[in-house]
Amino acid sequence: RAKQLGSYRLVERLGSGGMGEVWRAEHRLLARRAAIKLIRQDDTDGDLAHAQERFRREARSLASLRSRNTIEIYDYGVADDGTFFYVMELLDGLDLESLVKHYGPQPAERVVAILIQACRSLAEAHDAGMVHRDIKPANLFLCRAADEVDLIKVLDFGLVKSVQQTNSSAGLETLAPGQGSQPRLLTSRAHLTQLDAITGTPDYMAPEQITGEIIDRRADLYALGCIGYWLLSGRTLFPGRALLQVLMGHLHDTPPSLASLIDPPPPPALIELLDDCLQKSPQARPPHARVVLERLQRIQFAPGQAFGAEQATAWWAAYQPIRIAEAHDPTHELSDQSRALLRSRMAEIPPTSATS
C-alpha cells in the first residue's frame, strides 16, 4: 500500500539504519522523484530529544549549503504521527565504500577527481564554520545526473558541528588532578561503540577526535586522507584490527606507504598530499579544504594513467546494467554472471583507464 508523507508518496524503502529509514518517493503534483529520510519516535532508542536535535541540525546544515557536490535538500518537517523527515534529491549511483568493495582500487586520476569534488563541498562547509565529523566512503556518493557522470555528493551532515562549539570528552576517562597530563582512553567496547555512534567512524577518525579534544576542519581533512588511501589501495589505514587497536593506530602508528602498495605508484605529489592530510598533529595538516583542493588541481598525470571524461562515461555504460539489476542494496554482492558481464564491458574501455 502506497504511503503518504506530506506532498510525497513513498514508493520504495532504499535502506534503514540507526537513525531511521530512507525511501524513494515522488511528489504527488510535480511528479518529481526524491529521497526522503525519516525517523520515527520508536527509532530513537528512547533518546528522542537527541535524535530530534541531530535530525534538525542535519536538515538545517544541508539547507544552508549550495555546493554542487553537497546533496540538495528540498523540504523538512514533522508528520502528524510525530515522524521527522526531510526530502532530498534522489541520487543514481553508489557510495565509495561500495565502489571499492565491488570494483577494486581506483585509478589515481579518478581518485583525484573524486577528492577535488569532495573538497569543494567541504570548503563551503568549512567557510560557514562547520565541521562534518563523519567523512567516510559511505558518506561520499558517486553518481550521474543527466549526461554528467562521476559526480560526487557529500551526504549525512547529521554530526556536523560549528567550530565554535566544544567537543565533549566522549571517549575519555576523566583524570583527577595529579593523575597525569595525557588523556586515557576508555577500553570498554560498549563505550567505543557509543563513541562511534556519536562522533564519527573509527576507520576514518582523526587522532584529536578520538581523544576528545576540540576539533576543527582539519579533522575532516584527516578523514579525507583516509578516503584517498582507501580508494587507491582498497584497504583502510589499519585493517584487520580490533576496534581499540584501530583507534590506537590512528593515535600512534604510521600506515604502510601507498608507494609500496600500488604498482605503478600514484604521482608523488598525490602521495605527499595524502601523507600531509594524515599527520597525527592537526597543525601539521593543510589548514583548509581549499588548500587541499588547490594542491589536487596541480597534480599531473602521465598519459598511461588517464581516467578522464571518456573513460568515466565508458565505466558508467558498463556499470549501468549491473546497478539496475542488483545494486538497490549497496551491500549486495554481485553474482558471478554479473561480474563476468562487467569484465566484458570494462574490456571495451581503453587499457590505460581500466580499474584494478
N, C-alpha and C positions, 0 to 999 in steps of 0.2 A: 504493500500500500504506500502510495506516494505520501511523503511527509512535507508539511509546510513550515516555513520559518520566515515570518515577515513576508516580504515580496518574493521570496525564493522557494522553489520546490526542490527538496533534497532527492537526488536521483540515485546516488551510489556512495556507500561508505568507502573511502580510499584508505583509511588507516585509523588506528587508535593507539593511545599511549597513556602515560601517567597524567597528562593534562587534558584528557578528553578525546574527541574524535575530529577527523577531517572528512568532509563529504564533498563530492561533486554535486553541483547544484545549477539550476537555471532560473533566471529572473522570469517571472510569470508574464510580464508585459513586454520586456525588451528582448527576450529570448537569448540573453547574454549568459554564456557559461561562466561559472565561477567556482571557487573552492570556499567552503565555509568551515571554519574552525570553531568548535563549540565545546563548552564544558558545562556539565550538569552538576547540581549540588551533590549528587551521590558519587561524583568522580573526584571529590576533593579530599578524601581520606579524613574528613572531619575538620579540616582547616579551611573552611570556606572563605574566611577573610583574606588569608594569604593567597588562595587561588584567584579570588576576585581581583586582588591588587596586582598580581602578576599578569593576569589577563588584560586588565585595563591598561597597565603600563606597556604591554606589547602592542596593543592596538594604537595607543596614542603615539608611541615611538615610531611605528611604521607610518602612521598618517602624516607625520611631520617630515618625512624624508621623500626626496624627489628623484634620487638617482635611478637611472635606467636599470641598474644592477641590484636594486633593492626591491623585493616583492611589493607590489602595489596593493593597498587596502582600499576597498570600496565603501564599506559600511561597518557599523559596530552597534551592538545593542544588547538588550536583555529581553528574552521572550516571556510570555505570560506565565510559563511554568517555572521561571527562575533560571532557565538556561542562558548562559552568556555566550555570545557569538560575535565573530567578525567575518566579513566577507572579503575575500582577496582574489586576485587574478588566478586563473587555473593554468598551471604550467604543464607543458608537454615535454617530458624528458626523464632524467634520473639524477639522483644526488651523486656526489663524488665518491661516497663510500661504495655505492653500488657500481659505479663506473669502474673502479679499480678491481673490485671483487669479481665482476663478470668479465672484464676485458683486459685486465692486467695493467702494469705500469704504463704511463702515457708518455708520448714524445715530448722532449723538453720544450720545443716551441709551443706546443699546445698548452703545456703547463704554464708557461709564461703568460700566454693569452688569458688563461683562466685566472691567474693571480692578479693580473692587471685589472680585470673587471671587479674582482673581489675588493681590491684596494680602492677603486672608485666608490664603491658603496661604503666602505669603512671610513674613507676620508671625509665624506659628508657627515657621517655619524660622529666622527671624532671632532669635526669642526663645530658640531652642535653640542659638544661636551658630553657625548655618550660613549660608553664602553660596552661592547656587545657581551663579552664574558663567556660566550659559548660558541666560538668559532670552531667548527669541526667539519669533516667531509659531509656528514649527513645534513648539515645546515647550509651547504652550498649546492645549488641545483643547476645542472647543465641542461639547457633546454633549447627549443627552437620556437620562433614566433614569426608566422608568415614565412618569408623567404630568408629570414635570419637564423643562422644556426650557431651552435657553440656559445649561446648567450648564458651568462652566469647570473643567477639571482641569489642574493643572501636572504636567508629565512630566519625565523624564530628569534625575535628580539625580546622574548619573554624574560631574559635575565639581564636586559640592558640596565645600566646604572649610570647616573650622572657622575662625572669625575669629582663633583663637589661632595657627593655622598661618601661616607666612610664605609669601608668593607668590614663586616663583623668578623670576629676572630673565630669563625666556624673552622673546625679542623685543628684547633689549638687547645692545649690544656693550659689553663691559666696558672702562672707561676707566682708564688708568693715572693716578696722581696727577699733577696739573698739566695734564691734557688738557682740562679743562673741568668745569663742575659740572652740565651738563644731559645726561641720557641721550641716546644717539644710536641711532636705530632702524636695525636691520639692513635692508638693502634687497633681500636675496635673496628672490625669490618662493617658493623652496622652503622657506626658513625661516619665512616668513609663513604658508605653508600648514600647517606644523607648529605654529605658534602658534595658528592657528585650531583645529586638532585637539585641542590641549591645554587651552587656557584660554578658549575662547569662540568666538563667531561675529562676524566683523568688522563687519557692519552694525549690530550691537547691543552693541558693546563699549564700556565706559566708558573715558575717557582714561587713567585710572590703571591700568586693566587692560592697555592697550596698551603703556604704558611700563614695565610690570613692577614697579610699586610694590606695596606691601602693600595689599590691597583689603579692604573691609568691605561691609556690607549695602547701602551707598549705590551700589555698582556695580550691584546688581540693580535699584535704583530708576532709574538711568540707562537701563538696558535696557528697563524698563517704560515709560519716557517714549518711547523709540524705538518700542515696540509701539503706544502710543496714537497716535503720529504716523502710523504705517503704517495702522492701522485707519481713521483719519479721512480720510487723504489718498490712500491707495492707493499711496504711494511711500515709499521709505526716506529717511533724512535726506540722504544724499549719493549719489543714484542715478547709474548710468551711468558710474562711475569705475573705474579700475583699483584693485586691492586696496590698494596702498600709498597711493593718493590717498584711499580711503575712511578708512583709519586716520588719515591726516593731517587729514582733515576733522573727525573726532571730536576731534582734539587742538586744532585752531586755528580752524575755520570755524563760522559761525552758519548753521543751515539756514533756508530761507525760512519766514516766519511762516505758521502754519496759517490765520490770518485771510485771508491773500492767496491761499490755495489752495482754500478751501472756500466755497461760496455756497449757502445762507447760512452764515456762520461759526459755529463752535461757541460755547457760552457763554463769556464772557471768563474766568470762574473756571476752566474746564477748560483753556483755552489757558495761563493763568498757571501752573496746577499742572504741566502738561507742560513748560513752559519751565523751571520750578524743578527738575524732575527731570533736565533735560538740561543743567544747568550744568556747565561744564568742571571746576570745583573740587568735590570731594566735600563740602567744608564748606558750600558754598552750596546744596546739595540738602536736601530733607527728611531728617531724621535716621533715620527708621524707616518701615517699610511701614504701621504703624498710623497715622502722621500722614497719609500719603497717603490711606489708607482714610477717615479722618475728613473730609478735605477733599473727597474724591469724593462722600461721602454728603450733603454740604451743597450740592452743585450743583443749581440749579433750572433747569427747562426750561419753555419756552413750550408751550402746547397743541399747536401745529403741529409740534413736534419730538418728539412722544411716540413711544416704542417700548417699550411695556410688555408685560405677560403676554399680552394678547390678540394683539398684533402678532407676538410671538415664536412663539406657537402657530400662527398662520396661516403664518408663514415656514416652520416645520418641516413643516407639511402640504404646502406647495408643494415643499419640498426633498426629501421622502421618496422619491418615485419616481425622482428623478434619482440619489439616493445609492445606492439598491438596484441600479439598472441599471448605473451607470457609475463609481462612485467607490470601488470596492475599492482601487484605486491612487490615493492622494491627489494624484498628479501628473497624473492622467488629464484630458485636455481634453474638455469637454462637446461633444457633437455639435450641429450646427445645429438638429436636430429637438428635442433636449433643451433647448437654450436657448430655443426658441420655447415649449415646454411650460412651462418655468419662468416665462417672462414672462407667460404667460396665467394661471398660478396666482398669481403675485405681484400681478397686477392685481386680484385679489379682496381683497387686503389694503387697509385704509383708506389713502387717499393720504398722510396725514400720517406714515405709518410706512414708506413704500416706501424700499428701499435705493437708493443711487445706481446 
